[in-house]
Amino acid sequence: MTVASDIATSDVRQPQLIVIMAAFGVVGVSVWFIQAYGWHQARLYGVGLTMGLVLYHASFGFGGAWRQLLAHRHSAGAEAQLLMLGVATLLFAPALADGELWGTAVAGAIAPIGFQVAVGAFLFGLGMQLGGGCGSGTLFTIGGGSPRMIVTLVAFCAGSFIASLHMQWWVNTPRLPGVALGNLLGWPLAVAAQLGFLAALYLLLRVWRRPVQKNPAPSWSWHNLLKGPWLLWWAAVALAMLNWVTLGLSGHPWTITWGFTLWGAKAATFAGWSPIGDWFWTGGFTENALKSPVMADETSVMDFGIVVGAFLAAGLAGRFAPTFNISLKALAAAIIGGLLMGYGARISFGCNIGAFFSGIASTSLHGWMWAAFALAGTWFGLRLRPLFRLEI
């Protein structure tokens, strides 16, 4: 090897070494800071950090997977999501049936079924295709070094906060009470029915999908575990287990976008907005969260963990390379998409994680309704992508 090649190799590796060192520093400082709020927050931060590693190493997104499914009939990502939902259903059911996990009282992600879920999910699906990611995808791609997704996140927070100001109107639109199949049919029958439906969807995708040339699958090794890439099914199983751990630690399944709503509200108060008299922000959990430090909020702590975990994963993989050459049309799409996702997630009781993943894992019918309308929004969003010169 020549001296020039040695220098080139050093130049490539050095930034990644800096990223890894910086990530470990952020992890250490964050854990030290979170300990001020107790080990509960520190554990949730660790779960979020692990989620960030998993999401990044497997490139496990929802917006991209649904785009590939509807535009190209490539179903690998969607099939992995079905596996994730099946594993999570099996893990959640005993805990939700007992109402307890590891001594913690637990409850599923169950929400009303109605007009606001349909509209919100549709807006979210559309926004995913313009913003460039979903709730979890926005966080792990920021950690992986995407400046454009920072714009999406800021708009996401703004849209979510704006929706919170309209929630009193939305909750008065036509809707039915939340229904969980586990409570309606009994948990054994509900689990069997949901697993059967997931299996049927999986088989339909396998028949309908378009064959694609397969890349060599990574073999199992510690190198792959730490530096990637991960197989999609590894990530599917890992995310299902991490959601179950979240349920046991916090008493509720994994959520993401409540944190964005809170960040938007805190930014608004800094700019002079007052929550006094607002229906959504007066009384109970929301008012207490707004008055408390951000790091005292469980969802926010896990969201920060996802970003740091993805940052660490990008450094370990040697792929942290931010690109600042972003067109004005791409920035416009990020802003519009973020606003739509934020607004849609707030009024539909969650995003691809809180409503889709955690909702279906809880056997909630609103999770299935959310999925159907988000897919419709995704289809519509695909038709808008060329207007912003985004690839389909």
Stockholm file with secondary structure:
# STOCKHOLM 1.0

chainA/1-392         MTVASDIATSDVRQPQLIVIMAAFGVVGVSVWFIQAYGWHQARLYGVGLTMGLVLYHASFGFGGAWRQLLAHRHSAGAEAQLLMLGVATLLFAPALADGELWGTAVAGAIAPIGFQVAVGAFLFGLGMQLGGGCGSGTLFTIGGGSPRMIVTLVAFCAGSFIASLHMQWWVNTPRLPGVALGNLLGWPLAVAAQLGFLAALYLLLRVWRRPVQKNPAPSWSWHNLLKGPWLLWWAAVALAMLNWVTLGLSGHPWTITWGFTLWGAKAATFAGWSPIGDWFWTGGFTENALKSPVMADETSVMDFGIVVGAFLAAGLAGRFAPTFNISLKALAAAIIGGLLMGYGARISFGCNIGAFFSGIASTSLHGWMWAAFALAGTWFGLRLRPLFRLEI
#=GR chainA/1-392 SS CCHHHHHHHHHHHHHHHHHHHHHHHHHHHHHHHHGGGCHHHHHHHHHHHHHHHHHHHHTCCSHHHHHHHHHHCCCHHHHHHHHHHHHHHHHHHHHHHHTEETTEECCCCCCCEEHHHHHHHHHHHHHHHHHTSCHHHHHHHHHTTCHHHHHHHHHHHHHHHHHHHTHHHHTTSSEECCCBHHHHHCHHHHHHHHHHHHHHHHHHHHHHSCCCCCCCCCCCCHHHHHHCCCCHHHHHHHHHHHHHHHHHHHSSCCCCHHHHHHHHHHHHHHTTCCCTTCTTTSSHHHHHHHHSCGGGCHHHHHHHHHHHHHHHHHHHHTCCCCCCCCCHHHHHHHHHHHHHHHHHHHHTTCCIIIIIIHHHHTTBHHHHHHHHHHHHHHHHHHHHGGGGTCCC
#=GC SS_cons         CCHHHHHHHHHHHHHHHHHHHHHHHHHHHHHHHHGGGCHHHHHHHHHHHHHHHHHHHHTCCSHHHHHHHHHHCCCHHHHHHHHHHHHHHHHHHHHHHHTEETTEECCCCCCCEEHHHHHHHHHHHHHHHHHTSCHHHHHHHHHTTCHHHHHHHHHHHHHHHHHHHTHHHHTTSSEECCCBHHHHHCHHHHHHHHHHHHHHHHHHHHHHSCCCCCCCCCCCCHHHHHHCCCCHHHHHHHHHHHHHHHHHHHSSCCCCHHHHHHHHHHHHHHTTCCCTTCTTTSSHHHHHHHHSCGGGCHHHHHHHHHHHHHHHHHHHHTCCCCCCCCCHHHHHHHHHHHHHHHHHHHHTTCCIIIIIIHHHHTTBHHHHHHHHHHHHHHHHHHHHGGGGTCCC
//
